[in-house]
Amino acid sequence: MPALDDVAGEWVAAGDLGHLPSLRNQRGQAHVNHDLTSVSWLAAPPFAGGYHTGVLRVDGVAPGVQHYLWKPWGTRRSYRDAHVAVCTDTALAYDADRLLWRVEVTNTRPERATVELTQDLFAPVGHSETGWGWLHTVPWNASGEHDYHALERVRETTRPGAQGAPYLIGPGPRRLRLGRPRPPGIQRDEDTAPMLLEYELPRHVSADWVYPHTSSVRGAVRALRVGDGRALAGPFVLGDGTELPLDAFALTPGTALELEFRTDQPGHDGVLLTHGNHPDSLQLGLAGGRLWLGICGERETADHPLEAGRWHRIRAVVDAHDARLELDGTEVARTGHWTRPVRWRSTVDNGRVHVTDTRGAARATYAFAGEPDALVPHGAGARATWRLDLAPGQSAVVGFTLAFGTDATEVAEAARTAAATLDAAFAETADAWRRLWAHAFTPGNPDFSGHLPTLTTPHADLARAYYMGALLVLYLRNTHVGRTGPVFLTGGPRLGATTTFFWDHTEWSRMYAMLDPAGLRAWLLAGLAGPYHESFGYDVRGGGPLGNYYVSNEYALFRLVEHYVGVTGDVAFLAEPAGAWTVLEHLERLAYGIVGRRGTGVLADFGPDAWRVLECVPNYVDGLASFNAAYVHMLRSYADLLRFLDRDADADRAEADAGTLAAAVLDLYAGDGRWQIAHPDGRETIGHVLDFGLVAAALSGDLTADQRAEMVAFVVDKLLADPWMRALAADDPIAPFSDRPDHGAGGAFGAWPGVTAYGLARLGRADLAVDVLSRTPQAASGGLWGQAMEIVGDRRVRVAGRGVANRDSIAGAATAEAVIAGLFGVEPGFDALRSTTPHPDPVTAPDLGTLENLNLRPAPRPDLLAADAPAPVGAC
C-alpha cells in the first residue's frame, strides 16, 4: 500500500485548471479561489459560508495564484515575481469547524526590502438546520438560498486585478414576470425552453426549504417600459396567485425598468415584478406596503409605504456595481457591495476579530499566529496588516485561523488555541488523513466497519489509478451530516453538501460493501424507505428525497443490495423492513420494474424526458439498450437469489424473462459497436459509452464474437481520447447538441473510464482495460477526478468547471471498482450465495499482480426468508 502523500497531488499551473481545488475535513467542504488565501462555498452543516473569506494583498496588490498543489488535507498556492515569492497553505482542520492559513513570503530582490501583507478577514457564516439539498442554503446579506451563478460571479472577483469587478448582473436572457414569481431553480423557465445549465438550474432543493417570496402584490400595473424600448400599456390586475409572463431579455449595465403601480390594499406583502427565476434575479415587491428592490443577495427597502389608491411611478435601474430604486422621481433605495456590514457585524478585540450573524445563531472568530502590525474593522469584517523587513532571500511566516459555531466564547477559544499552535494544527490535520488512509486498508480498524483490499502490481500507473479511486471515496466521506452515521457524499463543493445519489453509489458498490458494510446497510434502508421512484437520491441530513427521478434508480439500488449481501453474507438483511416492504420485496419490485415501462413490445420505454437519463443528450430517451440491458442483469441476478431461496419455479420464470429481454436488446444492435434507440415513432443510432458499458456488463455472454470485437473497436476508435475518453462519439449526429463535458462529446463523466474498463474486461480485453485505467491519473488536474472531465486539446484533459460541474465526484471511484471486479474478477453477487467454496484471498491475475486483504464473508442458509417469500410482480 503506498503512502498517502504519494497517491495524489502534484503542482499544477493555474492556467491549466478549469476547476480549482477543493477542501474537505470529514465534516465540511469548501473551494479555494484565484487569489492566494480566500475560500468560498464553505459548507459544514448546519453552517455555510457566503461570498468569500477575503483576499491577500502584497504591497497593495492582490496577486493571482500561479500554481496549486492539492493534498487531501489542504491546498498550497504559490506566486513569484522579481520582488516577492509567496506560498500559502489553506486547510479545513480535521473533524473541526475551523479553517487554517499559513502564509510564507520571501524577498526575491537583491536588496533589503519591507514587504507589506494585507489580509481581508470576512466570515459571512450562517446557521441553518433546513435547506440542505443538492442546491443547499447559502447565506447572503438579504436571504438564505442557493444562488450558484451569482456566487460564482463573486468568486471571479478574486482574480488578479478583479477585486472591484462587477458581479450583480447574470448572463443570458430571462423572462420578465408580473406578480407571483416561480420558485428559483426550476428546471426550465418554460417547459419548452432548452436545458441550458449556464442560465438555469434544476430545482433540487430539500423538501424543508421554503422560498420566502411566493405571492403577488395586490393592485394594478400600467405603462410598463423596458430599457430597450419595449412598452406595454396595461393595465394588468394582480392578485395573490397572479402570474403574468412577458418577454425575455438580458440585463445590461444601465438597463431601466419603469412602470406605474396602484394598490388599494395598504400594508400587504408580495412580489410585483421578477426578471427570471434565479435567486439573484432582479425583483420588485412590497413588504408591509413599503416598496423593495432585490438583486444578487441584496434587498433594499424604501422608508415609507405606498399611498393607497394612487398611481405611483416606479423606476429600477441596474448598473454594473449597484441597482437603485426610484419612486415618483426620487431615489428611495440603492444596493451596495456585499462586504458592507449589513447582515454580519464585526468587532476587533484583544487581537482577534469576532463576527456576528445578526439574523441567526452563527458566530465566528479570527485569531492570529504572529500578531499583525495593524488590525482594524473593515466592512463586515476586518483587515490585518503585517510589515515585514526582509533581507535578500529572507522569508517570514504569518498565520491565522477562523473558527465558527454558535457559542461565541467557545468559538473564540477554538480560534485562539488553533492559532497559538498553528504548525501543530496543520501537522495534526495531515496526520489524521494519513491515519484514515491506513485504517481504510486495515481489518478491525477504528474508523470503518470494514476495509478495502490492497493491490500489488508491477504496473505503477494502474496501482496509482486504483489507490486514487480509493482515496476519492475517503475524501467524500462525511461523519457528521448523516442521520444514519458516516456517509459518502456524491459530489461538491458548490453543490450537495448533504446529498447522496443512488446512481453514483452503484459505481463503487462492491468497494462500499467492503469498506463500510454497516454504513451501507443503514444508508440502503433509508434510501429504500423513501420515494426512490420520484427522486435521484436523498438528503442524508434532513432525510427527504431530492431532485427528479432517474431511470437508473432501480438498477442502482438493486446492485447496491446485491453487492452488500454478496460481500457480507448478510442474507438476514433481505427480511429487514424498509418503508412499506421488506428489502426482498423491494428487490422483486426493482427487478420487475420493467413491467410498468413496457408499451406494446418487450423493451422498457423510459419516456421522453432527458432529465431522467443523461440530462444533456436530447435524443437519449425512450427505449435504451443500456438500461434494458441492466434489467437483464437484474432479472438474472434475481433468479440466482431465488434459487438460493429454493424458489426454483420463480427463478425459471425470471431467467426466461431475462432471455426474452436480452433478445430484444440485441435486436437494437446497429453494427460497428453502436446501438439503436427505440423511439415510439422509429429508431435512431447513437454511439454512447453508457450503451457500451451496461451492455458489456450484462450481456457479454449473449454477444457474438463479431459483436464483441466491433464494440471494442468502437470504444478504441471513437471514445478513447488519451488520457481520458468521450462519453459520446464526436461524429454522432447529436454531438453538436450535447456539449456538456460529462455526458457529451467534449469529455466524460468521472465514472465512465472505470465503466468502460470493466466492460472491456468482460469482453475479454483485460489488456485494453489496464491501458484505459492506467492513463486516468494524468487527467486529474493535480488532484482527483471530477464530475465532468473535459478534453481541451491533444492529450490534455482537465476537471471541467463549466456546466455546473462538481470538482469532486465519488463516481470516479469506478476506476478502483474496475480493478477489483473487472481485472481480478471479484464479483460478490447473488450468484455467489450458493457457493460453498471460500473466495480465494489473495486473488492473482496473470501479468497483473495480486489483490489481497479481501473483506468477503460467506452466507448462511436463509430458511426464514425462503418460507415467507413475496408474490411475483409480473412477467415480461
SEKOL-587657 format. One record per residue (C-alpha): x, z, y; residue number from 1. Coordinates in steps of 0.1 Angstrom, whole numbers. Layout:
REM SEKOL-587657
PT     px     pz     py  num
PT      X      Z      Y  NUM
...
//
This chain:
REM SEKOL-587657
PT     px     pz     py  num
PT      0      0      0    1
PT     15    -10     33    2
PT     19     14     63    3
PT     -9     12     87    4
PT     15      3    115    5
PT     24    -29     97    6
PT    -11    -41     88    7
PT    -24    -54    121    8
PT    -15    -56    158    9
PT     11    -77    175   10
PT     19    -86    211   11
PT     -3   -114    223   12
PT     -2   -133    257   13
PT    -32   -126    278   14
PT    -38   -164    283   15
PT    -41   -168    245   16
PT    -70   -144    242   17
PT   -107   -154    246   18
PT   -118   -118    239   19
PT    -99    -87    250   20
PT    -91    -59    226   21
PT   -114    -30    218   22
PT   -110      8    215   23
PT   -126     30    188   24
PT   -123     65    176   25
PT   -148     71    148   26
PT   -175     82    173   27
PT   -174     56    200   28
PT   -162     23    213   29
PT   -151      5    245   30
PT   -133    -26    258   31
PT   -101    -28    278   32
PT   -102    -51    308   33
PT    -80    -77    325   34
PT    -61    -51    346   35
PT    -36    -25    333   36
PT    -59      5    329   37
PT    -96      0    333   38
PT   -121      3    305   39
PT   -157    -10    302   40
PT   -185     -9    277   41
PT   -178     28    267   42
PT   -205     39    242   43
PT   -202     71    222   44
PT   -238     80    216   45
PT   -255     99    232   46
PT   -231     89    260   47
PT   -225     55    276   48
PT   -204     43    305   49
PT   -214     17    330   50
PT   -193     -7    352   51
PT   -156      3    346   52
PT   -133     32    350   53
PT   -111     19    378   54
PT    -81     -4    382   55
PT    -44      5    387   56
PT    -27     -9    418   57
PT     11    -12    421   58
PT     23    -13    457   59
PT    -12    -21    468   60
PT    -19    -50    443   61
PT    -38    -48    410   62
PT    -16    -67    385   63
PT    -32    -87    357   64
PT    -21    -80    321   65
PT      4   -104    308   66
PT      5    -92    272   67
PT    -17    -70    250   68
PT     -8    -50    218   69
PT    -37    -37    198   70
PT    -35     -9    172   71
PT    -64      9    157   72
PT    -55     40    177   73
PT    -53     22    211   74
PT    -42     -8    232   75
PT    -10    -13    251   76
PT    -10    -36    282   77
PT     21    -49    300   78
PT     31    -66    332   79
PT     65    -76    346   80
PT     79    -93    377   81
PT    110    -92    398   82
PT    101    -58    413   83
PT     85    -37    385   84
PT     76    -36    349   85
PT     45    -16    339   86
PT     34     -7    304   87
PT      3     13    298   88
PT    -14     29    268   89
PT    -51     35    266   90
PT    -68     53    237   91
PT   -100     69    227   92
PT    -88    103    214   93
PT    -96    105    177   94
PT   -130    120    170   95
PT   -134    133    205   96
PT   -153    123    237   97
PT   -120    117    256   98
PT   -100     88    270   99
PT    -63     89    273  100
PT    -40     69    296  101
PT     -2     68    298  102
PT     15     46    325  103
PT     52     38    324  104
PT     67     20    354  105
PT    102      6    357  106
PT    121     -6    387  107
PT    134    -40    379  108
PT    150    -46    412  109
PT    188    -44    417  110
PT    184    -17    443  111
PT    167     17    445  112
PT    130     15    455  113
PT     99     35    459  114
PT     70     23    437  115
PT     35     34    447  116
PT      9     36    419  117
PT    -27     39    430  118
PT    -54     45    403  119
PT    -91     44    410  120
PT   -110     70    389  121
PT   -146     62    382  122
PT   -167     78    355  123
PT   -202     62    356  124
PT   -212     80    324  125
PT   -248     86    314  126
PT   -265    106    286  127
PT   -295     93    266  128
PT   -310    102    233  129
PT   -330     70    232  130
PT   -324     33    237  131
PT   -296     29    211  132
PT   -305     -6    199  133
PT   -284    -37    195  134
PT   -288    -40    232  135
PT   -281     -3    238  136
PT   -288     16    270  137
PT   -261     13    297  138
PT   -262     34    329  139
PT   -265     16    362  140
PT   -269     30    397  141
PT   -307     24    397  142
PT   -315     22    360  143
PT   -305     25    324  144
PT   -308     -7    303  145
PT   -285    -32    286  146
PT   -275    -59    311  147
PT   -250    -78    292  148
PT   -243   -107    316  149
PT   -242    -86    347  150
PT   -217    -61    332  151
PT   -195    -90    321  152
PT   -195   -102    357  153
PT   -184    -68    368  154
PT   -156    -69    342  155
PT   -144   -102    357  156
PT   -136    -84    389  157
PT   -108    -66    372  158
PT    -88    -99    370  159
PT    -58   -100    394  160
PT    -69   -107    429  161
PT   -106   -105    420  162
PT   -114    -68    429  163
PT   -136    -80    458  164
PT   -152   -109    440  165
PT   -190   -111    440  166
PT   -209   -102    408  167
PT   -246    -99    419  168
PT   -257   -134    411  169
PT   -260   -147    375  170
PT   -257   -183    365  171
PT   -284   -207    354  172
PT   -320   -214    363  173
PT   -345   -186    359  174
PT   -383   -188    361  175
PT   -400   -171    391  176
PT   -430   -149    383  177
PT   -455   -132    404  178
PT   -470    -99    391  179
PT   -462    -83    357  180
PT   -427    -91    345  181
PT   -418    -99    310  182
PT   -396    -72    295  183
PT   -360    -83    299  184
PT   -341    -96    270  185
PT   -368   -116    252  186
PT   -355   -145    230  187
PT   -365   -172    254  188
PT   -380   -173    289  189
PT   -407   -196    275  190
PT   -414   -203    238  191
PT   -403   -239    242  192
PT   -370   -231    260  193
PT   -337   -236    243  194
PT   -318   -208    227  195
PT   -290   -205    254  196
PT   -274   -172    249  197
PT   -253   -178    280  198
PT   -285   -171    300  199
PT   -309   -152    277  200
PT   -306   -126    250  201
PT   -329   -117    222  202
PT   -348    -85    230  203
PT   -330    -65    203  204
PT   -337    -31    218  205
PT   -346      1    199  206
PT   -382     10    193  207
PT   -380     40    215  208
PT   -368     21    246  209
PT   -394     17    273  210
PT   -389     -8    301  211
PT   -397     10    334  212
PT   -415    -17    353  213
PT   -444    -32    334  214
PT   -474    -35    357  215
PT   -481    -59    385  216
PT   -488    -48    420  217
PT   -524    -49    432  218
PT   -530    -73    461  219
PT   -527   -109    472  220
PT   -497   -132    479  221
PT   -497   -163    501  222
PT   -472   -186    519  223
PT   -446   -183    492  224
PT   -414   -202    501  225
PT   -381   -206    482  226
PT   -348   -213    499  227
PT   -346   -249    485  228
PT   -377   -259    504  229
PT   -404   -253    477  230
PT   -436   -238    490  231
PT   -469   -226    475  232
PT   -497   -218    498  233
PT   -518   -195    476  234
PT   -534   -170    479  235
PT   -526   -156    445  236
PT   -545   -125    435  237
PT   -525    -99    415  238
PT   -538    -71    393  239
PT   -522    -47    368  240
PT   -519    -72    340  241
PT   -515   -104    361  242
PT   -485   -127    353  243
PT   -482   -160    372  244
PT   -452   -181    361  245
PT   -439   -206    386  246
PT   -409   -230    387  247
PT   -374   -222    376  248
PT   -344   -224    399  249
PT   -309   -209    402  250
PT   -300   -183    428  251
PT   -270   -192    451  252
PT   -255   -172    479  253
PT   -278   -173    509  254
PT   -310   -180    489  255
PT   -340   -166    506  256
PT   -375   -159    491  257
PT   -403   -155    516  258
PT   -439   -146    512  259
PT   -469   -128    527  260
PT   -484    -99    508  261
PT   -515    -78    514  262
PT   -528    -48    494  263
PT   -560    -29    498  264
PT   -548     -1    475  265
PT   -521     20    492  266
PT   -497     43    473  267
PT   -496     25    439  268
PT   -466     12    418  269
PT   -460    -22    405  270
PT   -439    -54    404  271
PT   -445    -81    430  272
PT   -420   -108    420  273
PT   -393   -114    394  274
PT   -367   -141    392  275
PT   -360   -144    354  276
PT   -364   -118    327  277
PT   -329   -102    327  278
PT   -323    -66    337  279
PT   -302    -80    365  280
PT   -330   -103    378  281
PT   -340   -102    414  282
PT   -372    -82    417  283
PT   -396    -70    444  284
PT   -421    -42    439  285
PT   -438    -12    452  286
PT   -432     25    445  287
PT   -457     48    460  288
PT   -467     20    482  289
PT   -432     15    495  290
PT   -415    -19    491  291
PT   -383    -20    470  292
PT   -358    -47    461  293
PT   -338    -46    429  294
PT   -309    -67    415  295
PT   -280    -62    391  296
PT   -285    -25    386  297
PT   -292    -17    422  298
PT   -325     -7    437  299
PT   -332     -1    474  300
PT   -365     12    488  301
PT   -380      9    523  302
PT   -385     42    541  303
PT   -422     37    549  304
PT   -452     25    528  305
PT   -470     -8    535  306
PT   -501     -7    556  307
PT   -532    -13    535  308
PT   -554    -43    544  309
PT   -527    -60    564  310
PT   -507    -92    556  311
PT   -470    -83    557  312
PT   -442   -108    559  313
PT   -416   -101    533  314
PT   -382   -118    530  315
PT   -355   -112    504  316
PT   -321   -128    510  317
PT   -294   -128    482  318
PT   -258   -132    494  319
PT   -226   -132    474  320
PT   -220    -94    479  321
PT   -254    -79    486  322
PT   -291    -85    488  323
PT   -313    -74    517  324
PT   -350    -69    522  325
PT   -368    -77    554  326
PT   -403    -65    563  327
PT   -421    -81    592  328
PT   -388    -93    606  329
PT   -369    -60    603  330
PT   -343    -52    576  331
PT   -356    -23    556  332
PT   -332    -22    526  333
PT   -298    -36    516  334
PT   -278    -32    483  335
PT   -242    -23    482  336
PT   -212    -23    459  337
PT   -215     -4    426  338
PT   -188     20    435  339
PT   -209     37    462  340
PT   -219     74    455  341
PT   -255     65    446  342
PT   -261     80    412  343
PT   -227     96    405  344
PT   -212    122    428  345
PT   -176    134    426  346
PT   -156    163    438  347
PT   -118    169    438  348
PT   -110    205    428  349
PT    -78    222    417  350
PT    -61    189    409  351
PT    -90    175    389  352
PT   -118    151    395  353
PT   -153    161    385  354
PT   -181    135    383  355
PT   -218    144    380  356
PT   -246    121    370  357
PT   -274    132    394  358
PT   -300    115    372  359
PT   -290    130    338  360
PT   -270    155    319  361
PT   -237    137    317  362
PT   -206    154    332  363
PT   -171    140    333  364
PT   -137    152    344  365
PT   -103    135    351  366
PT    -71    156    347  367
PT    -35    146    351  368
PT     -2    148    333  369
PT     21    147    363  370
PT      4    158    395  371
PT     -4    129    419  372
PT     11    129    453  373
PT    -24    124    467  374
PT    -58    128    451  375
PT    -88    121    474  376
PT   -125    114    468  377
PT   -133     77    467  378
PT   -168     63    464  379
PT   -184     75    432  380
PT   -151     89    420  381
PT   -116     94    434  382
PT    -83     78    440  383
PT    -49     91    428  384
PT    -16     80    442  385
PT     19     85    429  386
PT     50     76    449  387
PT     80     72    425  388
PT    115     69    438  389
PT    134     49    412  390
PT    169     37    408  391
PT    176      2    394  392
PT    163      1    358  393
PT    149     37    360  394
PT    115     44    345  395
PT     89     71    352  396
PT     57     80    334  397
PT     24     93    347  398
PT     -7    100    327  399
PT    -43    111    330  400
PT    -73    118    308  401
PT   -111    116    310  402
PT   -134    139    291  403
PT   -172    137    291  404
PT   -201    157    278  405
PT   -230    178    291  406
PT   -213    212    297  407
PT   -192    208    329  408
PT   -170    238    320  409
PT   -162    226    285  410
PT   -156    191    298  411
PT   -132    202    324  412
PT   -112    223    299  413
PT   -111    195    274  414
PT    -97    171    300  415
PT    -71    198    312  416
PT    -59    206    277  417
PT    -55    169    268  418
PT    -36    162    300  419
PT    -13    192    295  420
PT     -3    179    260  421
PT     -8    142    266  422
PT     21    129    245  423
PT      9    151    216  424
PT    -27    138    221  425
PT    -15    102    218  426
PT      6    111    187  427
PT    -23    131    171  428
PT    -46    101    176  429
PT    -23     77    159  430
PT    -15    102    131  431
PT    -52    107    125  432
PT    -57     70    120  433
PT    -27     69     96  434
PT    -43     98     75  435
PT    -76     80     74  436
PT    -58     48     62  437
PT    -40     67     34  438
PT    -72     85     24  439
PT    -91     53     20  440
PT    -69     44    -10  441
PT    -67     79    -24  442
PT    -91     93    -51  443
PT   -107    126    -42  444
PT    -98    123     -5  445
PT   -115    144     22  446
PT   -128    115     43  447
PT   -147     92     19  448
PT   -168     98    -12  449
PT   -148     71    -30  450
PT   -117     49    -24  451
PT   -106     13    -22  452
PT    -83     -5    -48  453
PT    -47    -13    -39  454
PT    -32    -48    -42  455
PT      3    -56    -53  456
PT     11    -93    -49  457
PT     42   -115    -42  458
PT     20   -133    -16  459
PT     28   -114     16  460
PT      1   -133     37  461
PT    -25   -127     10  462
PT    -17    -90     10  463
PT    -19    -89     48  464
PT    -54   -105     47  465
PT    -66    -80     21  466
PT    -54    -50     39  467
PT    -66    -63     73  468
PT   -101    -66     57  469
PT    -98    -30     46  470
PT    -87    -19     80  471
PT   -116    -36     96  472
PT   -140    -15     75  473
PT   -123     17     86  474
PT   -122      5    123  475
PT   -160      0    123  476
PT   -167     34    107  477
PT   -186     60    128  478
PT   -190     96    118  479
PT   -214    108    145  480
PT   -242     83    152  481
PT   -259     81    118  482
PT   -287    103    107  483
PT   -276    100     71  484
PT   -239    107     77  485
PT   -209     84     84  486
PT   -219     48     87  487
PT   -201     14     92  488
PT   -214     -4    123  489
PT   -219    -41    123  490
PT   -200    -51    155  491
PT   -193    -44    191  492
PT   -183    -34    217  493
PT   -207    -47    243  494
PT   -234    -46    216  495
PT   -246    -25    186  496
PT   -232     10    192  497
PT   -255     23    165  498
PT   -266     -8    147  499
PT   -262    -20    111  500
PT   -273    -55     99  501
PT   -283    -60     63  502
PT   -266    -94     60  503
PT   -233    -83     74  504
PT   -230    -54     49  505
PT   -235    -76     19  506
PT   -204    -95     29  507
PT   -184    -64     17  508
PT   -209    -48     -6  509
PT   -185    -42    -36  510
PT   -160    -25    -12  511
PT   -187     -4      4  512
PT   -198      9    -30  513
PT   -162     17    -40  514
PT   -151     33     -7  515
PT   -182     54      2  516
PT   -209     53    -25  517
PT   -226     84    -12  518
PT   -229     68     23  519
PT   -241     35      9  520
PT   -267     53    -12  521
PT   -281     71     18  522
PT   -280     40     40  523
PT   -298     19     14  524
PT   -326     45     10  525
PT   -331     45     48  526
PT   -330      7     50  527
PT   -354      1     21  528
PT   -378     26     35  529
PT   -381      6     68  530
PT   -397    -27     76  531
PT   -369    -50     64  532
PT   -394    -78     62  533
PT   -396    -77    101  534
PT   -361    -69    113  535
PT   -324    -78    107  536
PT   -313    -42    104  537
PT   -318     -8    118  538
PT   -306     17    144  539
PT   -289     44    124  540
PT   -293     69    153  541
PT   -330     65    161  542
PT   -338     52    126  543
PT   -361     24    139  544
PT   -359    -13    130  545
PT   -341    -38    152  546
PT   -344    -74    161  547
PT   -362   -103    144  548
PT   -364   -109    107  549
PT   -335   -126     89  550
PT   -342   -147     58  551
PT   -311   -132     43  552
PT   -326    -97     41  553
PT   -339    -99      6  554
PT   -306   -113     -8  555
PT   -285    -89     12  556
PT   -304    -57      2  557
PT   -307    -69    -34  558
PT   -269    -75    -36  559
PT   -262    -41    -20  560
PT   -283    -23    -45  561
PT   -268    -43    -73  562
PT   -233    -36    -64  563
PT   -239      1    -57  564
PT   -254      6    -91  565
PT   -228    -17   -108  566
PT   -199      2    -92  567
PT   -212     38    -96  568
PT   -233     35   -127  569
PT   -259     55   -108  570
PT   -289     40   -126  571
PT   -310     70   -116  572
PT   -309     56    -81  573
PT   -334     30    -92  574
PT   -360     57    -96  575
PT   -355     71    -61  576
PT   -384     67    -37  577
PT   -377     46     -6  578
PT   -408     45     15  579
PT   -438     34     -5  580
PT   -419     22    -35  581
PT   -390     32    -57  582
PT   -357     13    -55  583
PT   -365     -5    -87  584
PT   -399    -17    -73  585
PT   -381    -29    -42  586
PT   -357    -49    -64  587
PT   -387    -66    -80  588
PT   -401    -75    -46  589
PT   -368    -87    -33  590
PT   -360   -109    -63  591
PT   -395   -123    -63  592
PT   -398   -126    -26  593
PT   -397   -163    -31  594
PT   -433   -162    -43  595
PT   -447   -157     -8  596
PT   -425   -185      6  597
PT   -435   -215    -16  598
PT   -455   -243     -3  599
PT   -466   -269    -29  600
PT   -432   -271    -46  601
PT   -407   -248    -63  602
PT   -383   -243    -34  603
PT   -387   -215     -9  604
PT   -396   -226     26  605
PT   -381   -202     51  606
PT   -401   -215     80  607
PT   -392   -234    112  608
PT   -377   -206    133  609
PT   -339   -210    136  610
PT   -336   -174    150  611
PT   -343   -163    114  612
PT   -313   -181     99  613
PT   -283   -192    119  614
PT   -298   -190    155  615
PT   -278   -219    169  616
PT   -282   -247    143  617
PT   -316   -261    153  618
PT   -324   -280    121  619
PT   -311   -254     96  620
PT   -347   -242     88  621
PT   -374   -247     61  622
PT   -362   -254     26  623
PT   -325   -245     24  624
PT   -301   -249     -5  625
PT   -282   -218      5  626
PT   -309   -191      3  627
PT   -328   -208    -25  628
PT   -295   -205    -45  629
PT   -294   -169    -35  630
PT   -328   -164    -51  631
PT   -315   -180    -83  632
PT   -288   -153    -84  633
PT   -313   -126    -77  634
PT   -336   -137   -105  635
PT   -308   -140   -130  636
PT   -293   -107   -120  637
PT   -327    -90   -121  638
PT   -331   -104   -156  639
PT   -298    -86   -166  640
PT   -312    -54   -152  641
PT   -345    -59   -171  642
PT   -326    -64   -204  643
PT   -307    -32   -197  644
PT   -341    -15   -193  645
PT   -352    -30   -226  646
PT   -378    -53   -209  647
PT   -368    -84   -227  648
PT   -400   -103   -221  649
PT   -398    -98   -184  650
PT   -362   -108   -185  651
PT   -370   -140   -203  652
PT   -396   -148   -176  653
PT   -371   -141   -148  654
PT   -344   -163   -164  655
PT   -369   -191   -169  656
PT   -380   -188   -132  657
PT   -343   -189   -122  658
PT   -337   -220   -142  659
PT   -367   -238   -127  660
PT   -355   -229    -92  661
PT   -319   -238   -100  662
PT   -330   -273   -109  663
PT   -349   -276    -76  664
PT   -318   -265    -57  665
PT   -296   -290    -75  666
PT   -321   -317    -66  667
PT   -311   -311    -29  668
PT   -276   -322    -36  669
PT   -268   -351    -12  670
PT   -234   -361    -26  671
PT   -200   -357    -11  672
PT   -203   -320    -12  673
PT   -232   -318     13  674
PT   -268   -306      8  675
PT   -302   -316     20  676
PT   -327   -295     39  677
PT   -362   -299     27  678
PT   -385   -301     58  679
PT   -423   -304     55  680
PT   -420   -340     68  681
PT   -389   -351     49  682
PT   -353   -343     41  683
PT   -321   -345     61  684
PT   -285   -339     51  685
PT   -262   -312     66  686
PT   -227   -301     59  687
PT   -227   -263     64  688
PT   -205   -236     49  689
PT   -234   -215     41  690
PT   -247   -241     16  691
PT   -213   -243      0  692
PT   -208   -205     -1  693
PT   -241   -195    -16  694
PT   -245   -224    -40  695
PT   -209   -220    -53  696
PT   -215   -182    -57  697
PT   -248   -186    -75  698
PT   -247   -219    -93  699
PT   -211   -226   -103  700
PT   -221   -229   -139  701
PT   -250   -252   -132  702
PT   -230   -278   -112  703
PT   -214   -308   -129  704
PT   -177   -313   -128  705
PT   -181   -341   -102  706
PT   -203   -319    -80  707
PT   -178   -291    -81  708
PT   -149   -314    -72  709
PT   -169   -330    -44  710
PT   -179   -296    -29  711
PT   -142   -286    -30  712
PT   -132   -318    -13  713
PT   -158   -314     14  714
PT   -145   -279     23  715
PT   -109   -291     23  716
PT   -116   -323     43  717
PT   -144   -313     66  718
PT   -144   -275     71  719
PT   -109   -260     69  720
PT    -91   -260    102  721
PT    -57   -242    100  722
PT    -56   -212    102  723
PT    -94   -209    100  724
PT   -123   -232     95  725
PT   -155   -247    109  726
PT   -189   -235     99  727
PT   -204   -269    104  728
PT   -187   -303     97  729
PT   -176   -318    130  730
PT   -191   -352    120  731
PT   -225   -337    112  732
PT   -253   -352    134  733
PT   -264   -318    146  734
PT   -229   -306    156  735
PT   -233   -316    193  736
PT   -264   -294    195  737
PT   -248   -264    178  738
PT   -219   -253    200  739
PT   -218   -216    192  740
PT   -184   -208    176  741
PT   -197   -186    148  742
PT   -221   -210    130  743
PT   -214   -244    146  744
PT   -186   -270    145  745
PT   -164   -252    171  746
PT   -153   -224    147  747
PT   -167   -200    121  748
PT   -182   -165    117  749
PT   -158   -138    106  750
PT   -172   -138     71  751
PT   -171   -175     63  752
PT   -134   -178     52  753
PT   -140   -150     27  754
PT   -173   -165     15  755
PT   -155   -199     12  756
PT   -126   -184     -7  757
PT   -149   -167    -31  758
PT   -168   -200    -36  759
PT   -136   -219    -42  760
PT   -126   -193    -68  761
PT   -160   -196    -85  762
PT   -155   -234    -87  763
PT   -121   -230   -104  764
PT    -98   -234    -74  765
PT    -83   -200    -70  766
PT    -52   -217    -56  767
PT    -72   -230    -27  768
PT    -88   -197    -22  769
PT    -54   -180    -19  770
PT    -44   -205      7  771
PT    -76   -200     27  772
PT    -73   -162     27  773
PT    -35   -162     34  774
PT    -39   -181     66  775
PT    -66   -159     81  776
PT    -42   -133     97  777
PT    -29   -159    120  778
PT    -63   -163    136  779
PT    -70   -126    146  780
PT    -58   -127    182  781
PT    -34    -99    176  782
PT    -60    -76    161  783
PT    -87    -81    135  784
PT   -113   -109    131  785
PT   -143   -110    154  786
PT   -178   -123    150  787
PT   -170   -158    162  788
PT   -136   -174    157  789
PT   -133   -205    179  790
PT   -110   -234    175  791
PT    -92   -241    208  792
PT    -65   -266    198  793
PT    -44   -279    170  794
PT    -36   -250    147  795
PT    -49   -224    172  796
PT    -79   -201    167  797
PT    -89   -171    186  798
PT   -117   -145    187  799
PT   -143   -160    210  800
PT   -157   -142    239  801
PT   -184   -167    249  802
PT   -218   -169    235  803
PT   -224   -132    234  804
PT   -199   -127    205  805
PT   -186    -94    193  806
PT   -148    -86    194  807
PT   -153    -66    162  808
PT   -174    -77    132  809
PT   -175    -59     99  810
PT   -184    -92     81  811
PT   -147   -102     84  812
PT   -141    -77     55  813
PT   -153   -106     33  814
PT   -116   -116     31  815
PT   -108    -84     12  816
PT   -140    -88     -8  817
PT   -130   -123    -19  818
PT    -97   -109    -32  819
PT   -114    -83    -53  820
PT   -143   -104    -67  821
PT   -130   -140    -64  822
PT    -93   -138    -72  823
PT    -94   -108    -96  824
PT   -129   -112   -110  825
PT   -141    -76   -104  826
PT   -178    -83   -104  827
PT   -197    -50   -109  828
PT   -233    -61   -111  829
PT   -264    -56   -133  830
PT   -248    -79   -159  831
PT   -221    -53   -165  832
PT   -245    -24   -172  833
PT   -249    -32   -209  834
PT   -212    -34   -214  835
PT   -196     -7   -235  836
PT   -161    -19   -227  837
PT   -145      0   -198  838
PT   -133    -22   -170  839
PT    -95    -25   -171  840
PT    -75     -8   -144  841
PT    -53    -23   -132  842
PT    -65    -59   -133  843
PT    -38    -85   -134  844
PT    -43   -121   -123  845
PT    -16   -147   -133  846
PT      8   -155   -104  847
PT    -12   -133    -80  848
PT     -3    -97    -89  849
PT    -24    -66    -97  850
PT    -54    -48    -84  851
PT    -54    -12    -93  852
PT    -70     21    -85  853
PT   -105      7    -91  854
PT   -133     31    -84  855
PT   -158     19   -112  856
PT   -179     41   -134  857
PT   -200     32   -165  858
PT   -238     35   -165  859
PT   -257     58   -189  860
PT   -289     46   -206  861
PT   -319     49   -182  862
PT   -346     58   -207  863
PT   -368     72   -180  864
PT   -368     40   -160  865
PT   -374     19   -190  866
PT   -406     38   -198  867
PT   -420     36   -162  868
PT   -414      0   -151  869
PT   -431    -18   -122  870
PT   -456    -46   -129  871
PT   -443    -81   -124  872
PT   -449    -96    -90  873
PT   -454   -132    -99  874
PT   -438   -163   -114  875
PT   -420   -193    -98  876
//
